[in-house]
Amino acid sequence: MNMNDDDERRLVQLLADMNEDEGAALAKKMLLEDKVAPLRVLELCRAAMEIVGKRFEAQEYFLPELVLAGEMLDNIGKIAKPLITGGLGGDTNKLGRVLIGTVHGDLHDIGKNIVTFMLDINGFEVKDIGVDVPVQTFVDEIRAFKPDVVGLSGFLTLAFDSMKETIEAIDQAGVRSRIKIMIGGGQVDETVRAYTGADAFGVNAVEAVALGKKWMGATV
């Protein structure tokens, strides 16, 4: 329907332009009144956040805009999540544990938040340890939380060195063999995966969920 197409374009534009009130109102209308699929609305949010990320890199946006973008996403997620989980039968058996965080030197959390959200609604127990996470914190949290999968997020290219350093420390701490490590964010590709020593990379949240399910032996 043309009207829906217009709404979709408008939602992306409103969120990318930091128009919080109008964007939240339109997302709520699409979810609750127009019955647009919640995953579709979240995909539109992801598209908007991609624009936000590019504007940040171009120094059109700064940290306050990133924080606001994260809050907008969180608020829309709070409406969308029950609509998704309500259709999943409320299964309380978790597929596995995932520890996720943005590596040290990087403050981006929008992509990480989407991955956390998608893993959660797909049946994983997720612990998000935030942004600019020191290497030792990852090691300590792995020992305490005992995850099956560790996700390292980073948007800036400098994060690749932090990812490599973190994975080396996990290895040296003797806890590498019991976990799988995925990386994601920004320009991550196979070359970066090989450089960091991660088991796999995901270009988006859907891939991250598919990787997690594969590693846990669940059907994708």
C-alpha positions as CSV (number, residue, x, y, z in Angstrom):
1,M,0.0,0.0,0.0
2,N,1.3,3.4,-0.9
3,M,0.4,4.9,2.4
4,N,2.5,2.3,4.2
5,D,5.4,3.0,1.9
6,D,5.1,6.7,2.7
7,D,4.9,5.9,6.4
8,E,8.0,3.7,6.2
9,R,10.0,6.4,4.4
10,R,8.8,9.0,6.9
11,L,9.7,6.9,9.9
12,V,13.3,6.5,8.7
13,Q,13.6,10.2,8.0
14,L,12.1,11.3,11.3
15,L,14.4,9.0,13.3
16,A,17.5,9.9,11.3
17,D,16.7,13.6,11.7
18,M,16.3,13.1,15.5
19,N,12.7,14.1,15.5
20,E,12.0,12.0,18.6
21,D,8.3,12.8,19.4
22,E,7.0,12.5,15.8
23,G,9.1,9.4,15.2
24,A,7.9,7.7,18.3
25,A,4.3,8.5,17.6
26,L,4.5,7.2,14.0
27,A,6.2,4.0,15.1
28,K,3.5,3.4,17.8
29,K,0.8,4.0,15.2
30,M,2.4,1.6,12.7
31,L,2.8,-1.1,15.4
32,L,-0.5,-0.8,17.3
33,E,-3.0,0.6,14.8
34,D,-1.7,-0.3,11.3
35,K,-0.5,-3.7,12.6
36,V,2.8,-3.4,10.6
37,A,5.0,-6.4,11.4
38,P,7.2,-5.4,14.4
39,L,10.3,-6.9,12.8
40,R,9.7,-4.6,9.8
41,V,9.5,-1.6,12.1
42,L,12.7,-2.6,13.8
43,E,14.4,-3.0,10.3
44,L,13.3,0.6,9.5
45,C,14.8,1.7,12.8
46,R,18.1,-0.1,11.8
47,A,18.1,1.7,8.5
48,A,17.6,5.1,10.3
49,M,20.4,4.2,12.7
50,E,22.7,3.5,9.7
51,I,22.1,7.0,8.5
52,V,22.8,8.3,12.0
53,G,26.1,6.4,12.1
54,K,27.1,7.9,8.7
55,R,26.3,11.4,9.9
56,F,28.4,10.8,13.1
57,E,31.3,9.7,11.0
58,A,30.9,12.8,8.8
59,Q,30.9,14.9,12.0
60,E,27.4,16.1,11.3
61,Y,26.2,14.4,14.5
62,F,28.1,14.0,17.8
63,L,27.7,11.9,21.0
64,P,24.5,13.5,22.2
65,E,22.8,12.5,18.9
66,L,24.1,9.0,19.3
67,V,22.7,8.8,22.8
68,L,19.3,10.2,21.7
69,A,19.2,7.7,18.8
70,G,19.8,4.9,21.2
71,E,17.0,6.1,23.5
72,M,14.6,6.4,20.5
73,L,15.4,2.9,19.5
74,D,15.0,1.6,23.0
75,N,11.5,3.2,23.4
76,I,10.3,1.8,20.1
77,G,11.7,-1.6,21.1
78,K,9.7,-1.6,24.3
79,I,6.5,-1.4,22.2
80,A,7.7,-3.9,19.5
81,K,9.2,-6.5,21.8
82,P,5.9,-7.8,23.4
83,L,4.3,-8.0,20.0
84,I,7.1,-10.3,18.8
85,T,7.5,-12.4,22.0
86,G,3.8,-12.7,22.3
87,G,3.8,-14.7,19.0
88,L,6.7,-17.0,20.1
89,G,4.7,-18.9,22.7
90,G,6.7,-17.5,25.6
91,D,9.2,-20.4,25.7
92,T,11.3,-20.0,28.8
93,N,14.0,-22.5,27.8
94,K,17.0,-20.4,26.7
95,L,19.0,-21.6,23.7
96,G,22.3,-20.4,25.3
97,R,24.1,-17.5,27.0
98,V,25.6,-14.6,25.1
99,L,27.9,-12.0,26.6
100,I,28.0,-8.8,24.4
101,G,29.8,-5.5,24.6
102,T,31.5,-2.7,22.6
103,V,35.2,-3.0,22.8
104,H,37.4,-0.4,24.5
105,G,38.0,2.9,22.6
106,D,34.5,2.7,21.0
107,L,31.3,4.3,22.3
108,H,28.9,3.1,19.7
109,D,26.0,1.0,21.0
110,I,23.2,1.3,18.5
111,G,24.1,-1.8,16.5
112,K,25.0,-3.7,19.7
113,N,21.6,-2.8,21.1
114,I,19.8,-4.2,18.1
115,V,21.8,-7.4,18.2
116,T,21.1,-7.8,21.9
117,F,17.4,-7.2,21.3
118,M,17.2,-9.7,18.5
119,L,19.1,-12.4,20.4
120,D,16.8,-11.9,23.4
121,I,13.6,-12.3,21.4
122,N,15.0,-15.4,19.7
123,G,15.5,-17.2,23.0
124,F,19.0,-16.4,24.2
125,E,20.0,-15.2,27.6
126,V,21.9,-12.0,26.9
127,K,24.2,-10.0,29.2
128,D,25.1,-6.6,27.7
129,I,28.1,-5.1,29.4
130,G,28.0,-1.8,27.7
131,V,30.5,0.3,25.7
132,D,34.2,1.1,25.9
133,V,34.7,-2.2,27.7
134,P,38.2,-2.9,29.0
135,V,39.9,-6.2,27.9
136,Q,40.0,-7.5,31.5
137,T,36.3,-6.8,32.0
138,F,35.5,-9.2,29.1
139,V,37.7,-11.8,30.7
140,D,36.2,-11.4,34.2
141,E,32.6,-11.4,32.8
142,I,33.3,-14.6,30.8
143,R,34.5,-16.3,34.0
144,A,31.5,-15.0,36.0
145,F,28.7,-15.4,33.5
146,K,30.0,-18.5,31.7
147,P,28.5,-17.6,28.3
148,D,28.4,-19.9,25.3
149,V,28.9,-17.0,22.8
150,V,30.8,-13.7,23.2
151,G,29.9,-10.8,20.9
152,L,32.4,-8.0,20.4
153,S,31.0,-4.9,18.8
154,G,32.8,-1.9,17.3
155,F,31.9,0.7,14.7
156,L,35.2,2.6,14.4
157,T,38.2,1.1,12.5
158,L,40.3,1.5,15.7
159,A,38.0,-1.1,17.2
160,F,39.6,-3.8,15.1
161,D,42.8,-3.6,17.2
162,S,40.7,-3.6,20.4
163,M,38.9,-6.8,19.2
164,K,42.2,-8.5,18.4
165,E,43.6,-7.5,21.8
166,T,40.5,-8.7,23.6
167,I,40.4,-12.1,21.9
168,E,44.1,-12.6,22.6
169,A,43.5,-11.8,26.3
170,I,40.6,-14.3,26.4
171,D,42.9,-16.9,24.8
172,Q,45.7,-16.2,27.3
173,A,43.2,-16.4,30.2
174,G,42.4,-20.0,29.3
175,V,38.7,-19.4,28.7
176,R,38.8,-19.3,24.9
177,S,38.1,-23.0,24.2
178,R,34.7,-23.1,25.8
179,I,33.2,-20.2,23.9
180,K,32.5,-19.0,20.4
181,I,33.3,-15.4,19.5
182,M,31.5,-13.3,16.9
183,I,32.3,-9.7,15.9
184,G,30.2,-7.1,14.2
185,G,29.8,-3.4,13.4
186,G,31.0,-0.9,10.9
187,Q,33.3,-2.3,8.2
188,V,33.7,-5.8,9.7
189,D,34.4,-8.4,7.0
190,E,36.3,-11.7,6.6
191,T,39.6,-9.9,6.6
192,V,38.9,-8.3,9.9
193,R,37.6,-11.6,11.3
194,A,40.9,-13.3,10.4
195,Y,42.9,-10.3,11.8
196,T,41.1,-10.4,15.2
197,G,41.0,-14.2,15.5
198,A,37.2,-14.3,16.0
199,D,35.2,-17.4,15.0
200,A,32.8,-15.5,12.8
201,F,31.4,-12.1,11.9
202,G,27.9,-10.8,11.3
203,V,27.0,-7.9,9.2
204,N,23.6,-7.4,10.9
205,A,21.5,-8.7,13.8
206,V,19.8,-11.4,11.7
207,E,23.2,-12.9,10.9
208,A,24.2,-12.7,14.6
209,V,21.1,-14.6,15.6
210,A,21.6,-17.2,12.8
211,L,25.2,-17.7,14.0
212,G,24.1,-18.1,17.6
213,K,21.5,-20.7,16.7
214,K,24.0,-22.6,14.5
215,W,26.5,-22.8,17.3
216,M,23.9,-23.9,19.8
217,G,22.6,-26.6,17.4
218,A,19.2,-25.0,17.1
219,T,17.4,-24.8,13.8
220,V,17.6,-21.4,12.1
